């Protein structure tokens, strides 16, 4: 019975840790500033 309880607690702790890491990653990605969508190189279209 003790092994079953230990296994259940370990699985629960792993699930809680996985959810916490996922929420942390989402929070970190939301905290990064948005990058401007400006091209570094532009080509002039002449003759059209």
URZI-V598820 format. One record per residue. N is the residue number from 0. PHI is phi in degrees with one decimal (999 if undefined). OMEGA is omega in degrees with one decimal (* if undefined). NEAR is the number of other C-alpha atoms within 12 Angstrom. Layout:
# URZI-V598820
N & PHI & OMEGA & NEAR
N & PHI & OMEGA & NEAR
This chain:
# URZI-V598820
0 & 999 & -179.3 & 7
1 & -67.3 & 178.5 & 8
2 & -68.5 & 179.5 & 9
3 & -65.7 & 178.2 & 10
4 & -65.5 & 178.5 & 11
5 & -63.8 & 179.1 & 12
6 & -65.9 & 179.4 & 13
7 & -65.8 & 178.8 & 14
8 & -66.7 & 177.5 & 14
9 & -65.0 & 178.7 & 14
10 & -65.4 & 178.3 & 14
11 & -65.0 & 178.6 & 14
12 & -64.1 & 178.7 & 14
13 & -65.3 & 179.5 & 14
14 & -67.1 & 178.6 & 14
15 & -64.5 & 178.6 & 14
16 & -64.0 & 179.7 & 14
17 & -64.8 & 178.3 & 14
18 & -65.4 & 178.7 & 14
19 & -63.0 & 178.3 & 14
20 & -65.7 & 179.5 & 14
21 & -62.4 & 178.6 & 14
22 & -66.0 & 177.2 & 14
23 & -65.6 & 178.3 & 14
24 & -65.7 & 178.9 & 14
25 & -62.9 & 179.0 & 13
26 & -65.2 & 179.4 & 12
27 & -67.1 & 179.0 & 12
28 & -69.9 & 177.5 & 12
29 & -72.4 & -177.1 & 11
30 & -80.3 & -178.8 & 10
31 & -72.7 & -179.8 & 10
32 & -70.0 & 178.7 & 8
33 & -72.9 & -179.9 & 8
34 & -88.1 & 177.8 & 7
35 & -69.9 & -179.8 & 7
36 & -97.1 & -178.8 & 6
37 & -115.7 & -179.7 & 7
38 & -68.2 & 178.8 & 8
39 & -78.6 & -178.6 & 7
40 & -125.6 & 174.7 & 6
41 & -124.5 & 179.0 & 7
42 & -115.7 & 178.6 & 7
43 & -76.0 & 178.0 & 7
44 & -102.1 & 178.5 & 6
45 & -99.9 & 178.1 & 5
46 & 86.9 & 178.1 & 4
47 & -106.7 & * & 4
